[in-house]
Amino acid sequence: MNLPNKLTVARVCLIPVFLVIYLGQIFGPASHYVALAIFAVASATDWLDGYIARKHHLITNFGKFMDPLADKLLVCSAMVAMVPLRLPAWAVIIIISREFIITGFRLIAAEKNMVLAADIWGKIKTVTQMLLIIFLLLELSGAWVPAVSWILITLSVFFTILSACNYIFKNLNVLKED
C-alpha cells in the first residue's frame, strides 16, 4: 500500500465524515463550511495521489481502479446529499447513471484482465463536478448565484455525457467476445 493508494483510501474514509457533518449539521450554521473544508481536502487528494503516483512511478492496478471509484463515491455522495435543496435530481441521475455505466465497463474489462484508466475527459468531468459541489457548499448569496449554479450544473452534465461517450467508444473492444 503505497502513498498514492493510502491517499485514495483516505478520500473514501472522508466521505462518511463529510456526510455526517453536512447532513447532521453537528456544527450548527458552520456545518456547511466544515463540510466544505472536508470535501476540499478529499478533492485535493484526488490530484495529489495522481501526481505522486506519476512522479514516483507508483501507479498500481489498485490505484487505477480505486482512484476513479473513490472520486465517484465522493462526488455522488455529495450530490445526492444536495438534491433536496441545491441540485436538480435529473442532473444527479445523469451523473450517477454515467458512473454505473463506466463501472460496468471496468468490471467487464477486469474479467478480461484489462484495466481501463481514466482519461482527460473523465478528469475534466470530475473537476467540474467537484467545483460545482464546492460552489454550492459555499452557500453564496446574490442575484448572480443561480446563474453561476446553472452554468456549473450544465458544465458538469455536459462533461459527464461527453466523457461517457468518449470512454465507451474508446473501449468498445471490451464488449467483444473472446
matplotlib code that plots the C-alpha trace (Angstrom):
import matplotlib.pyplot as plt

x = [0.0, 2.0, 1.3, -1.0, -3.1, -3.3, -4.5, -7.2, -8.3, -8.3, -10.6, -13.1, -12.8, -13.6, -16.9, -18.9, -17.3, -18.4, -21.9, -22.4, -21.2, -23.1, -26.4, -26.3, -25.5, -23.5, -21.6, -24.7, -24.5, -20.9, -21.5, -21.5, -18.2, -16.7, -18.2, -16.7, -13.2, -13.5, -14.8, -12.0, -9.3, -10.8, -10.9, -7.3, -6.2, -7.5, -5.0, -2.2, -2.4, -2.2, 0.7, 2.7, 1.9, 3.0, 6.1, 7.4, 6.2, 3.9, 1.0, -0.7, -3.8, -5.3, -4.9, -6.2, -9.3, -9.8, -8.9, -11.8, -14.1, -13.2, -13.9, -17.3, -18.2, -17.2, -18.9, -22.1, -22.5, -22.2, -24.6, -27.2, -27.0, -27.6, -30.6, -33.3, -32.0, -29.3, -29.2, -31.9, -32.4, -32.3, -28.7, -27.7, -29.4, -27.5, -24.2, -24.8, -26.0, -22.8, -20.8, -22.8, -22.2, -18.5, -18.1, -19.8, -17.3, -14.5, -15.8, -16.1, -12.6, -11.4, -12.8, -10.6, -7.6, -7.7, -7.5, -9.2, -7.6, -9.3, -8.6, -8.6, -12.3, -13.0, -10.7, -12.4, -15.7, -14.6, -13.1, -16.3, -18.4, -16.1, -16.2, -20.0, -20.1, -17.7, -19.6, -22.8, -21.2, -20.1, -23.8, -23.2, -26.0, -26.7, -28.6, -25.8, -25.6, -28.5, -26.8, -23.4, -25.1, -26.8, -23.6, -21.8, -24.6, -24.7, -20.9, -21.0, -23.7, -22.1, -18.7, -20.4, -22.1, -19.1, -16.7, -19.1, -19.4, -15.7, -15.0, -17.5, -16.3, -12.7, -13.2, -15.8, -13.3, -14.1, -17.5, -16.2, -16.4, -13.1]
y = [0.0, 3.0, 6.7, 7.4, 4.4, 5.5, 8.9, 7.2, 5.2, 8.3, 10.0, 7.1, 7.4, 11.1, 10.5, 9.4, 12.2, 14.7, 13.4, 13.2, 16.8, 18.2, 16.3, 16.2, 19.9, 18.9, 22.2, 24.3, 27.1, 26.4, 22.8, 23.6, 25.3, 22.4, 20.0, 22.3, 22.0, 18.2, 18.0, 20.3, 18.2, 15.0, 16.5, 17.7, 14.1, 13.2, 15.4, 14.7, 10.9, 11.0, 13.5, 11.4, 8.1, 9.5, 11.4, 8.5, 5.7, 4.3, 3.5, 0.3, -1.6, -0.9, 2.8, 2.7, 1.0, 2.6, 6.2, 6.8, 4.8, 7.0, 10.1, 8.6, 7.8, 11.2, 13.2, 11.1, 11.1, 14.8, 15.3, 13.0, 14.8, 18.1, 17.1, 18.3, 21.9, 22.6, 20.3, 19.2, 15.4, 15.0, 16.2, 13.9, 10.9, 11.6, 11.8, 8.7, 6.8, 7.6, 6.2, 2.9, 2.5, 3.2, 1.0, -1.8, -1.3, -1.5, -4.7, -6.4, -5.3, -6.6, -10.0, -9.9, -8.8, -5.3, -2.1, 0.9, 4.1, 7.4, 9.9, 13.6, 13.9, 11.9, 14.2, 17.3, 15.8, 15.1, 18.6, 20.3, 18.2, 19.0, 22.7, 22.6, 21.0, 23.4, 26.3, 25.0, 24.4, 28.0, 29.0, 32.3, 34.8, 37.3, 37.7, 36.1, 32.8, 31.0, 31.8, 30.5, 27.4, 26.7, 27.2, 24.8, 22.2, 22.4, 22.0, 19.1, 17.3, 18.2, 16.8, 13.8, 12.9, 13.7, 11.7, 8.7, 8.7, 9.1, 6.3, 3.9, 4.5, 4.3, 1.0, -0.8, -3.7, -4.6, -5.7, -8.1, -11.8, -13.6]
z = [0.0, -1.3, -0.5, -3.5, -2.6, 1.0, -0.1, -2.2, 0.8, 2.9, 0.4, 0.7, 4.5, 4.4, 2.7, 5.8, 7.8, 5.2, 5.1, 8.8, 9.2, 6.2, 6.8, 10.5, 10.9, 14.0, 13.9, 13.6, 11.0, 10.4, 9.4, 5.6, 5.9, 7.9, 5.3, 2.6, 4.1, 4.3, 0.7, -0.5, 1.3, -0.1, -3.6, -3.3, -2.5, -6.0, -7.6, -5.1, -5.3, -9.1, -9.1, -6.6, -8.4, -11.8, -10.5, -8.5, -10.8, -8.1, -10.5, -9.5, -10.7, -7.3, -7.9, -11.4, -10.2, -6.8, -7.6, -10.0, -7.8, -4.8, -6.9, -7.9, -4.3, -3.1, -5.8, -6.0, -2.2, -2.0, -4.9, -3.5, -0.2, -2.0, -4.1, -1.6, -1.6, -4.1, -7.1, -9.5, -9.3, -13.1, -13.1, -10.3, -12.0, -15.3, -13.4, -11.3, -14.4, -16.2, -13.2, -13.2, -16.9, -16.7, -13.6, -15.6, -18.4, -15.9, -14.3, -17.7, -18.5, -15.2, -16.0, -19.1, -17.0, -18.5, -16.5, -18.1, -16.7, -16.6, -19.4, -19.7, -20.3, -17.2, -15.2, -16.6, -15.6, -12.1, -11.7, -13.0, -10.6, -7.6, -8.5, -8.6, -5.2, -3.7, -5.1, -3.7, -0.3, -0.1, 0.2, -1.5, -1.9, -4.6, -7.8, -9.8, -7.8, -9.6, -13.0, -11.9, -10.3, -13.6, -15.6, -13.3, -13.4, -17.2, -17.5, -15.1, -17.0, -20.4, -19.4, -17.8, -21.0, -23.2, -21.0, -21.0, -24.8, -25.2, -22.7, -24.3, -27.9, -26.9, -25.1, -27.3, -27.6, -24.0, -25.1, -27.9, -27.1, -27.0]

ax = plt.figure().add_subplot(projection="3d")
ax.plot(x, y, z, "-o")
ax.set_aspect("equal")
plt.show()
